[in-house]
Amino acid sequence: MGIVVSKAVGKAVVRNRLRRRLAAIVHETLADGARMRLLIVTRPVAAALPFAVLRQEVERALGPAGGGTR
């Protein structure tokens, strides 16, 4: 998995927080044993999203591949 967070998102603290949040969401969302290559490219608006909304967007993007193990 790769997560790309450009400097347009904000300072290093903001970019790293967003990267950690996305990694946690993907880890929780993907079914155990799911194997896929995944690249997430963020936009500046993603840093302002609440965790629940960010999770919904990731789940929507993954679709059936996510497995929904929550």
C-alpha positions as CSV (number, residue, x, y, z in Angstrom):
1,M,0.0,0.0,0.0
2,G,1.2,3.5,-0.8
3,I,-0.3,6.7,0.5
4,V,0.7,9.9,-1.4
5,V,0.1,13.2,0.5
6,S,1.3,16.2,-1.3
7,K,2.7,19.4,0.4
8,A,-0.5,21.1,-0.9
9,V,-2.3,19.3,1.9
10,G,-0.5,21.2,4.6
11,K,2.6,21.1,6.8
12,A,4.4,17.9,7.8
13,V,2.3,17.4,10.9
14,V,-1.0,17.5,9.0
15,R,0.3,15.3,6.1
16,N,1.6,12.7,8.6
17,R,-1.6,12.7,10.6
18,L,-3.6,12.1,7.4
19,R,-1.3,9.3,6.3
20,R,-1.6,7.6,9.7
21,R,-5.4,7.9,9.6
22,L,-5.7,6.5,6.1
23,A,-3.4,3.6,6.9
24,A,-5.5,2.7,10.0
25,I,-8.7,2.9,8.0
26,V,-7.4,0.7,5.2
27,H,-6.0,-1.8,7.8
28,E,-9.4,-2.0,9.5
29,T,-11.4,-2.1,6.3
30,L,-9.6,-4.7,4.2
31,A,-10.7,-8.3,4.8
32,D,-8.1,-10.5,6.5
33,G,-5.9,-12.1,3.9
34,A,-7.0,-9.7,1.2
35,R,-4.2,-9.2,-1.2
36,M,-4.1,-6.2,-3.5
37,R,-1.9,-3.4,-4.6
38,L,-3.3,-0.1,-3.4
39,L,-2.2,3.5,-4.0
40,I,-4.1,6.3,-2.3
41,V,-3.5,9.9,-3.6
42,T,-5.0,12.5,-1.3
43,R,-6.3,16.0,-2.0
44,P,-6.1,19.0,0.4
45,V,-9.7,18.7,1.4
46,A,-9.0,15.2,2.9
47,A,-7.1,16.7,5.9
48,A,-10.2,18.6,7.0
49,L,-12.6,15.6,6.9
50,P,-13.7,14.0,10.2
51,F,-12.5,10.4,10.7
52,A,-15.9,8.9,10.1
53,V,-16.3,10.7,6.8
54,L,-12.8,9.7,5.7
55,R,-13.6,6.1,6.6
56,Q,-16.8,6.2,4.5
57,E,-14.9,7.6,1.5
58,V,-12.2,4.9,1.7
59,E,-14.8,2.2,2.1
60,R,-16.7,3.6,-0.9
61,A,-13.6,3.7,-3.0
62,L,-12.6,0.1,-2.1
63,G,-16.1,-1.2,-2.8
64,P,-16.5,-4.9,-2.6
65,A,-12.7,-5.4,-2.4
66,G,-12.8,-4.0,1.1
67,G,-14.7,-6.9,2.6
68,G,-16.2,-4.9,5.4
69,T,-14.7,-6.6,8.4
70,R,-15.6,-3.9,10.9
